[in-house]
Amino acid sequence: MSLFKFSVPLILIALSTHCAALNELGGFGETCKDTYLDSNVLYSTCKGTDGSDYWTYVELDQCLVNTNGNLYCSTK
C-alpha cells in the first residue's frame, strides 16, 4: 500500500509536468480530490463547469508513455 501512496504523487507530477492542458476550471490540483491509484488507473473526484463533483478516472497506459526513462503524454 505504501508503494501506491508514493506512486500517486510521482504520477501526478509527471502528468502535470508533461501533460499541461488548458482547463477553464484550473489545474488538476485545484479542482480534483480523493485521488488514488489502482494498478494502472488513476481515480479522482473533479469539479465540473457546473460546480458539481464528478468521479472520473484515467487509464495511464492510454495517456502516458515511457521514452528512454522519461514519462510523456501519448496520443494513442
KOLGUVEX-98436 format. One record per atom (N, C-alpha, C): atom name; residue number from 1; x, y, z. Coordinates in pm, whole numbers, plus 50000, padded with zeros to 5 digits. Layout:
N
   at     i    east   north      up
   CA   NUM       X       Y       Z
...
END
This chain:
76
   at     i    east   north      up
    N     1   50082   49880   50000
   CA     1   50000   50000   50000
    C     1   50086   50125   50000
    N     2   50198   50123   50073
   CA     2   50283   50242   50078
    C     2   50343   50273   49942
    N     3   50363   50171   49859
   CA     3   50414   50194   49724
    C     3   50313   50275   49644
    N     4   50183   50244   49658
   CA     4   50080   50319   49587
    C     4   50072   50462   49637
    N     5   50085   50482   49768
   CA     5   50081   50618   49822
    C     5   50199   50698   49769
    N     6   50313   50633   49749
   CA     6   50431   50700   49696
    C     6   50417   50723   49546
    N     7   50353   50629   49476
   CA     7   50342   50637   49331
    C     7   50247   50745   49283
    N     8   50137   50768   49353
   CA     8   50038   50867   49309
    C     8   50101   51005   49295
    N     9   50174   51056   49395
   CA     9   50234   51188   49377
    C     9   50331   51194   49258
    N    10   50407   51088   49236
   CA    10   50500   51086   49123
    C    10   50425   51091   48990
    N    11   50317   51016   48981
   CA    11   50238   51016   48858
    C    11   50173   51152   48838
    N    12   50121   51212   48944
   CA    12   50059   51344   48932
    C    12   50160   51449   48889
    N    13   50281   51439   48941
   CA    13   50386   51533   48899
    C    13   50417   51512   48751
    N    14   50428   51387   48709
   CA    14   50456   51358   48568
    C    14   50344   51411   48479
    N    15   50221   51388   48520
   CA    15   50107   51435   48440
    C    15   50105   51587   48432
    N    16   50127   51653   48545
   CA    16   50121   51799   48542
    C    16   50241   51859   48470
    N    17   50357   51793   48479
   CA    17   50477   51844   48414
    C    17   50473   51823   48263
    N    18   50435   51702   48221
   CA    18   50440   51668   48079
    C    18   50307   51682   48006
    N    19   50199   51699   48079
   CA    19   50067   51699   48017
    C    19   49990   51826   48051
    N    20   50058   51937   48058
   CA    20   49990   52062   48089
    C    20   49884   52088   47984
    N    21   49761   52105   48030
   CA    21   49650   52128   47938
    C    21   49571   52249   47986
    N    22   49508   52318   47892
   CA    22   49423   52429   47928
    C    22   49295   52377   47991
    N    23   49253   52441   48097
   CA    23   49133   52399   48169
    C    23   49065   52522   48224
    N    24   48940   52543   48189
   CA    24   48870   52663   48233
    C    24   48849   52666   48383
    N    25   48861   52552   48450
   CA    25   48841   52547   48595
    C    25   48970   52565   48673
    N    26   49081   52545   48612
   CA    26   49209   52548   48681
    C    26   49278   52414   48669
    N    27   49391   52401   48735
   CA    27   49470   52280   48725
    C    27   49412   52163   48803
    N    28   49467   52048   48779
   CA    28   49425   51925   48844
    C    28   49426   51940   48996
    N    29   49534   51992   49050
   CA    29   49548   52006   49195
    C    29   49447   52100   49256
    N    30   49397   52192   49180
   CA    30   49300   52290   49229
    C    30   49156   52239   49219
    N    31   49129   52144   49132
   CA    31   48991   52107   49103
    C    31   48958   51961   49131
    N    32   49056   51880   49172
   CA    32   49030   51738   49196
    C    32   49072   51700   49338
    N    33   49006   51596   49391
   CA    33   49035   51550   49527
    C    33   49013   51399   49533
    N    34   49045   51340   49647
   CA    34   49026   51196   49670
    C    34   49088   51112   49558
    N    35   49209   51148   49522
   CA    35   49279   51082   49413
    C    35   49354   50959   49463
    N    36   49343   50851   49387
   CA    36   49420   50731   49422
    C    36   49451   50651   49296
    N    37   49551   50565   49310
   CA    37   49599   50482   49200
    C    37   49566   50337   49230
    N    38   49509   50268   49133
   CA    38   49484   50125   49144
    C    38   49538   50061   49017
    N    39   49650   49993   49031
   CA    39   49720   49934   48917
    C    39   49759   50045   48821
    N    40   49708   50045   48698
   CA    40   49745   50149   48602
    C    40   49631   50249   48579
    N    41   49538   50258   48675
   CA    41   49425   50350   48661
    C    41   49430   50453   48775
    N    42   49426   50580   48739
   CA    42   49425   50690   48835
    C    42   49281   50739   48849
    N    43   49229   50733   48971
   CA    43   49091   50774   49000
    C    43   49091   50906   49077
    N    44   48988   50988   49054
   CA    44   48977   51114   49127
    C    44   48833   51165   49120
    N    45   48801   51257   49207
   CA    45   48675   51330   49203
    C    45   48709   51473   49164
    N    46   48654   51519   49051
   CA    46   48690   51651   48997
    C    46   48565   51737   48975
    N    47   48583   51868   48991
   CA    47   48474   51963   48970
    C    47   48446   51981   48822
    N    48   48317   51986   48790
   CA    48   48274   52017   48654
    C    48   48248   52166   48642
    N    49   48222   52212   48522
   CA    49   48194   52355   48500
    C    49   48068   52399   48571
    N    50   47979   52304   48604
   CA    50   47856   52338   48677
    C    50   47877   52341   48828
    N    51   48002   52315   48873
   CA    51   48032   52317   49016
    C    51   48012   52184   49085
    N    52   47954   52087   49015
   CA    52   47931   51955   49073
    C    52   48060   51874   49072
    N    53   48068   51779   49165
   CA    53   48181   51686   49169
    C    53   48149   51564   49084
    N    54   48246   51521   49004
   CA    54   48231   51404   48919
    C    54   48343   51306   48947
    N    55   48307   51178   48966
   CA    55   48405   51073   48983
    C    55   48457   51038   48844
    N    56   48588   51034   48828
   CA    56   48646   51009   48697
    C    56   48774   50928   48710
    N    57   48824   50881   48598
   CA    57   48947   50803   48601
    C    57   49022   50818   48468
    N    58   49149   50785   48473
   CA    58   49235   50786   48355
    C    58   49312   50655   48354
    N    59   49306   50583   48243
   CA    59   49388   50464   48226
    C    59   49525   50512   48180
    N    60   49623   50502   48267
   CA    60   49755   50560   48241
    C    60   49823   50499   48120
    N    61   49795   50372   48089
   CA    61   49853   50311   47969
    C    61   49803   50379   47842
    N    62   49690   50446   47850
   CA    62   49633   50513   47733
    C    62   49682   50657   47718
    N    63   49748   50712   47822
   CA    63   49787   50854   47811
    C    63   49933   50881   47845
    N    64   50007   50782   47891
   CA    64   50149   50802   47923
    C    64   50234   50699   47851
    N    65   50352   50742   47808
   CA    65   50449   50650   47750
    C    65   50585   50674   47816
    N    66   50663   50572   47822
   CA    66   50799   50580   47874
    C    66   50892   50590   47753
    N    67   50957   50702   47740
   CA    67   51054   50722   47633
    C    67   51191   50740   47695
    N    68   51271   50635   47687
   CA    68   51407   50639   47739
    C    68   51411   50683   47886
    N    69   51317   50633   47967
   CA    69   51317   50663   48109
    C    69   51243   50788   48148
    N    70   51179   50855   48054
   CA    70   51102   50977   48083
    C    70   50956   50955   48047
    N    71   50865   50999   48134
   CA    71   50722   50987   48107
    C    71   50674   51106   48021
    N    72   50597   51074   47920
   CA    72   50540   51177   47832
    C    72   50394   51144   47803
    N    73   50318   51244   47766
   CA    73   50181   51223   47722
    C    73   50182   51151   47588
    N    74   50084   51065   47572
   CA    74   50069   50990   47448
    C    74   49939   51032   47383
    N    75   49933   51018   47253
   CA    75   49809   51049   47181
    C    75   49755   50924   47114
    N    76   49762   50811   47186
   CA    76   49715   50682   47134
    C    76   49572   50692   47088
END
